[in-house]
Amino acid sequence: MAKPLKGIRVLDMGTFITGPAAGMLLADLGAEVIKVEMPETGDPFRAFKGDLYSPHYQTYNRNKKSIELNTKANPEDLDALDELVKTADVFIQNFRPGVAERLNVDAARLQGINPQLIYADISGFGNEGPWKDRPAFDTVSQAASGFLRLLVNPGNPRVVGPAIGDAITGFYTAYGVLAALYERETTGRGRKVETSMFEAMSHFNLDDFTHYLSADEVMGPMSRPHVSQSYVFQCEDGGWIALHMSSPPKFWENLATAVGQPDMLERPEFESRPARIENYEKVITFLAPLFAEKPRSHWEERLASCEVPHSPVFSSKEVLEGDLAKHHQLEISGEGQRGTFRTIRNPIRFDGEVESDVTPPPELGQHNEEILGRKG
């Protein structure tokens, strides 16, 4: 299978999500990623019901190795890290500003050891600026960047959804690291690659900012659904189905056929795209009772036969048990110390190949002997 980053060594000192996510993305592409953890406790994300192998930890740490080093309190451990830095291509950390210096793993020191090192520095709000010392977590980054406002129902404000800010920051970090590795082929020198959760989520929220900067429009949670004419309807059996009807007009004509309302588009709220956008709630009021009359399976078949852009709103279980995931070999597995590890494969194909190999997330210190030449 294609391993485009084979031969690249990454030292991943990240914790929780942002740093580990960046390391995982590089590992999925074939890099050797060594997770450097505190002895006995490891990455705080490990802790779960008296064990050190939580589902959260597993999510972002596959295809890695784990070693234990205390670079702050143990000179021998710091020496061991320094030896690894000499052979490394990338170092990743997501500490709050000042912590890397206290752990003796700041960029100036490590790049002094290895000038070719790509040093990835992830923070909450940057290493400088008015918020640099504030603690940052996923929800905070979403809120600070304007993104959370687009997800929250004003009538019932609640935080919803997965840790988007954390994961996206990891993606941007890996993106920056790849660019620096490519540049190093020409310059022979490393880079300090910096991003913050605030900056990453602001860029991810680009559409919101572009509307404000180009049209003086401040978007809200319903702005995109109205313009894209996106809907979710509950069916007779309680299942949900989603429609995205932005264009072309034939999809609305096909929907009228699918729901058995051939004259629907003659109604004022349906007569044109601007009318449907302006009367979004009236469109829902008309269609919702129709979808509530039949089970989701009926609407799946009916909408598919009429070529209406739609999908059932699946759970993770339904996705993996469905024909689409099976066709694309979405689920992969690997054997580890705890038995079979199951996960979702890297979505990138190289020359049509699907990456089906995966190494389970490592136990804490699992590779101490292999990499450090010592046990425990």
C-alpha positions in Angstrom: 0.0 0.0 0.0 1.1 3.6 -0.6 3.0 5.1 2.3 4.1 8.6 1.0 5.5 9.6 4.3 7.5 6.5 4.9 10.9 7.4 6.3 9.6 10.5 8.1 10.0 10.3 11.9 7.6 12.3 14.1 7.8 13.0 17.8 4.3 13.6 19.0 4.2 15.2 22.5 0.7 16.3 22.1 -2.2 15.6 24.5 -5.9 15.5 24.2 -6.9 16.1 20.5 -5.2 18.9 18.5 -1.6 17.6 18.6 -2.5 13.9 18.5 -4.9 14.5 15.6 -2.0 16.1 13.6 0.2 13.2 14.5 -2.4 10.6 13.5 -2.9 12.2 10.1 0.9 12.0 9.4 0.9 8.4 10.7 -1.9 7.4 8.4 0.3 8.6 5.5 3.1 6.3 6.6 5.2 8.4 9.0 6.7 6.8 12.0 5.0 8.6 14.8 6.4 8.2 18.3 4.0 9.4 21.1 6.1 10.8 23.9 4.1 10.6 27.2 4.5 11.2 30.9 5.4 8.0 32.8 2.5 6.2 34.6 -0.3 8.6 33.5 0.5 9.3 29.8 -1.8 11.5 27.7 -4.6 12.7 30.0 -7.0 11.6 27.3 -6.2 8.0 28.1 -7.9 7.9 31.5 -11.3 6.0 31.3 -13.0 3.9 34.0 -9.8 3.1 35.8 -7.9 2.2 32.6 -5.6 4.1 30.2 -7.3 3.3 26.9 -10.3 5.5 26.5 -12.4 5.7 23.2 -11.3 9.4 23.0 -7.6 8.4 23.2 -8.1 5.6 20.6 -9.7 8.0 18.1 -6.6 10.1 17.6 -3.7 7.7 18.3 -3.7 4.8 15.9 -0.6 3.9 13.9 1.7 5.3 16.6 4.3 4.1 19.0 4.4 5.1 22.7 7.3 5.8 25.0 7.5 7.3 28.5 9.8 10.3 29.2 9.7 13.0 31.9 11.8 15.7 30.3 11.3 18.2 33.1 12.3 16.2 36.1 14.6 13.5 34.7 17.9 14.4 33.0 18.3 10.9 31.6 14.9 11.2 30.0 15.8 14.6 28.5 19.0 13.1 27.1 17.0 10.3 25.6 14.6 12.8 23.9 17.6 14.8 22.6 18.9 11.7 20.9 15.5 11.1 19.3 15.4 14.7 18.2 18.6 14.2 16.2 16.9 11.6 14.1 13.5 13.2 13.9 11.9 15.2 11.1 8.9 16.6 13.0 8.1 17.5 16.6 4.5 18.2 17.6 3.3 19.9 20.8 0.1 21.6 21.9 1.0 23.1 25.3 -0.1 26.4 26.6 2.5 29.2 26.1 5.5 28.7 28.3 5.0 25.0 29.1 7.3 23.8 26.3 10.1 25.8 27.8 9.5 24.3 31.3 9.6 20.9 29.8 12.8 21.7 27.9 11.2 21.0 24.5 10.9 24.6 23.1 11.6 25.2 19.4 14.8 27.1 19.9 16.4 24.3 22.0 15.2 21.4 19.8 16.1 23.1 16.5 19.4 23.9 18.0 20.0 20.2 18.2 18.5 19.5 14.8 18.2 22.5 12.4 16.2 20.4 9.9 13.5 19.8 12.5 9.9 20.8 11.6 8.5 22.1 14.9 4.7 22.2 15.1 3.5 24.5 17.9 -0.3 24.5 18.6 -1.9 26.9 21.0 -5.3 28.1 22.0 -5.0 31.7 21.1 -1.4 32.1 19.9 1.9 32.5 21.7 1.4 36.3 21.8 -1.5 38.6 22.1 -4.2 39.5 24.6 -5.6 36.0 25.1 -2.4 34.0 25.0 -2.6 32.8 28.6 -6.3 31.8 28.5 -7.1 28.1 28.6 -8.7 26.9 25.4 -10.8 23.9 24.6 -13.0 23.0 21.7 -16.1 24.9 22.6 -14.1 28.0 23.5 -12.4 28.0 20.1 -15.7 27.5 18.3 -17.2 30.4 20.3 -14.2 32.7 19.9 -14.0 32.3 16.1 -17.7 32.9 15.5 -18.4 29.4 14.5 -20.4 28.2 17.4 -23.0 30.9 16.8 -23.8 29.2 13.5 -24.7 25.9 15.3 -26.7 27.1 18.3 -30.5 27.3 18.1 -31.3 30.8 19.5 -34.5 29.5 21.0 -32.8 26.7 22.9 -29.1 27.5 23.2 -27.1 24.4 23.8 -23.6 23.2 22.7 -24.1 20.5 20.1 -22.0 18.2 18.0 -18.4 16.8 18.1 -15.1 18.5 18.9 -14.9 20.2 15.6 -12.4 22.9 16.7 -9.9 20.4 18.1 -10.0 18.1 15.1 -9.9 20.9 12.6 -6.8 22.5 14.3 -5.1 19.1 14.0 -5.9 19.0 10.3 -4.5 22.5 9.7 -1.3 21.6 11.7 -0.7 18.5 9.6 -1.3 20.6 6.4 1.4 23.1 7.6 3.8 20.3 8.5 3.5 18.8 5.0 4.2 22.1 3.4 7.3 22.6 5.6 8.6 19.1 4.8 8.2 19.9 1.1 10.1 23.2 1.4 12.8 21.5 3.4 13.6 19.4 0.3 14.9 22.6 -1.3 16.2 24.6 1.6 17.5 21.8 3.9 16.2 23.7 6.9 13.3 23.2 9.3 10.5 25.5 10.2 8.5 26.4 13.2 4.9 25.8 12.1 2.5 27.6 14.4 -1.3 27.7 14.5 -3.9 28.3 17.2 -7.3 26.9 17.7 -8.7 30.4 17.2 -6.9 31.0 13.9 -7.7 27.5 12.6 -11.4 27.8 13.4 -11.6 31.3 12.0 -10.2 30.1 8.7 -12.6 27.1 8.8 -15.4 29.6 9.3 -14.3 31.5 6.2 -17.7 31.6 4.5 -19.1 33.5 7.5 -16.3 36.1 7.4 -16.5 36.4 3.6 -20.2 37.3 3.8 -19.4 40.0 6.3 -16.4 41.4 4.5 -17.9 41.4 1.0 -21.6 42.0 1.7 -21.7 43.4 5.2 -23.9 40.4 6.1 -23.6 38.7 9.5 -24.6 35.1 9.2 -26.7 33.2 11.7 -27.5 29.6 12.3 -30.2 29.6 9.6 -28.4 31.6 7.0 -26.8 28.6 5.1 -29.9 26.3 5.4 -32.1 29.0 4.0 -29.8 29.8 1.0 -28.9 26.2 0.3 -32.5 25.1 0.9 -31.5 22.3 3.2 -34.1 20.5 5.4 -34.5 17.7 7.8 -37.8 16.0 8.2 -39.0 13.4 10.7 -40.7 10.3 9.1 -43.6 8.2 10.4 -41.3 5.8 12.2 -39.3 8.5 13.9 -36.4 8.4 11.5 -35.0 11.6 10.0 -34.2 12.3 6.4 -32.2 15.2 5.0 -32.7 17.1 1.7 -30.4 19.6 0.0 -32.3 21.3 -2.7 -30.2 24.3 -3.7 -30.1 23.6 -7.5 -31.1 22.9 -10.2 -34.9 23.6 -10.4 -35.5 20.0 -11.6 -34.9 18.7 -8.1 -37.9 20.7 -6.8 -40.0 19.3 -9.7 -38.8 15.8 -8.8 -39.6 16.4 -5.1 -43.2 17.5 -6.0 -43.6 14.2 -7.8 -42.0 12.2 -5.0 -44.3 13.6 -2.3 -47.4 13.3 -4.6 -48.0 17.0 -4.8 -47.7 17.8 -8.6 -49.1 21.3 -8.1 -46.9 22.2 -5.2 -44.6 24.5 -7.1 -47.6 26.7 -8.0 -48.0 27.7 -4.3 -46.5 31.2 -3.6 -43.9 29.9 -1.2 -42.6 27.4 -3.8 -42.8 29.3 -7.0 -39.1 30.4 -7.2 -35.8 30.0 -5.4 -36.1 33.5 -3.8 -39.6 32.7 -2.7 -38.5 29.4 -1.1 -35.6 31.2 0.7 -37.9 33.9 2.0 -40.6 31.5 3.0 -38.4 28.8 4.4 -40.6 28.1 7.4 -43.7 27.9 5.3 -42.0 25.3 3.0 -41.2 23.2 6.1 -44.8 23.6 7.4 -46.1 22.3 4.1 -43.6 19.4 3.7 -43.2 18.2 7.2 -46.7 16.6 7.6 -46.2 14.8 4.2 -43.0 13.1 5.4 -44.6 12.2 8.7 -47.1 10.0 6.9 -44.6 7.4 5.8 -41.6 5.6 7.3 -38.1 6.6 6.4 -37.5 3.5 4.2 -40.5 4.6 2.0 -39.0 8.1 1.5 -35.5 6.6 0.8 -36.9 4.6 -2.1 -39.2 7.3 -3.3 -36.6 10.1 -3.3 -33.9 7.9 -4.8 -36.2 6.9 -7.7 -37.0 10.5 -8.4 -33.4 11.7 -8.2 -33.9 14.1 -5.3 -30.7 14.9 -3.4 -31.2 13.3 0.0 -29.9 10.9 2.6 -31.3 9.3 5.7 -29.8 10.9 8.9 -27.8 7.8 9.9 -26.3 6.9 13.2 -22.7 5.6 13.2 -24.1 2.1 13.6 -26.3 2.5 10.5 -23.5 3.9 8.5 -21.2 1.0 9.1 -24.0 -1.6 8.5 -25.0 0.1 5.3 -24.1 -0.8 1.7 -22.2 2.4 1.0 -19.7 1.9 3.9 -19.2 -1.7 3.0 -18.6 -0.9 -0.7 -16.0 1.6 0.2 -14.4 -0.6 2.8 -14.8 2.2 5.3 -14.2 0.0 8.4 -10.8 -1.5 8.9 -9.2 -3.4 11.8 -5.9 -4.5 13.3 -4.8 -6.8 16.0 -3.3 -5.5 19.2 -2.7 -6.4 22.8 -6.4 -5.9 23.6 -7.6 -7.9 20.6 -9.2 -6.5 17.5 -9.1 -2.7 17.1 -11.8 -1.4 14.7 -11.7 2.1 13.1 -12.4 4.1 10.0 -9.8 4.1 7.3 -7.9 7.1 5.9 -10.2 8.5 3.2 -7.4 9.2 0.7 -6.7 6.8 -2.1 -3.3 6.7 -3.9 -3.7 5.3 -7.5 -7.0 3.8 -6.5 -5.6 1.8 -3.5 -7.6 1.7 -0.3 -5.4 1.8 2.9 -6.7 -1.2 4.9 -3.8 -1.7 7.3 -4.0 -0.1 10.7 -2.0 -0.5 13.9 -4.0 -0.2 17.1 -3.3 2.8 19.4 -0.3 1.9 21.6 -0.4 1.0 25.3 1.4 3.5 27.5 5.1 2.9 27.1 4.6 -0.1 24.8 7.7 0.8 22.7 10.1 1.9 25.5 12.4 -1.1 24.9 12.2 -0.8 21.1 13.0 2.9 20.9 14.7 3.7 24.2 16.4 0.3 24.9 14.8 0.0 28.3 11.7 -1.4 29.9 9.3 0.7 32.0 
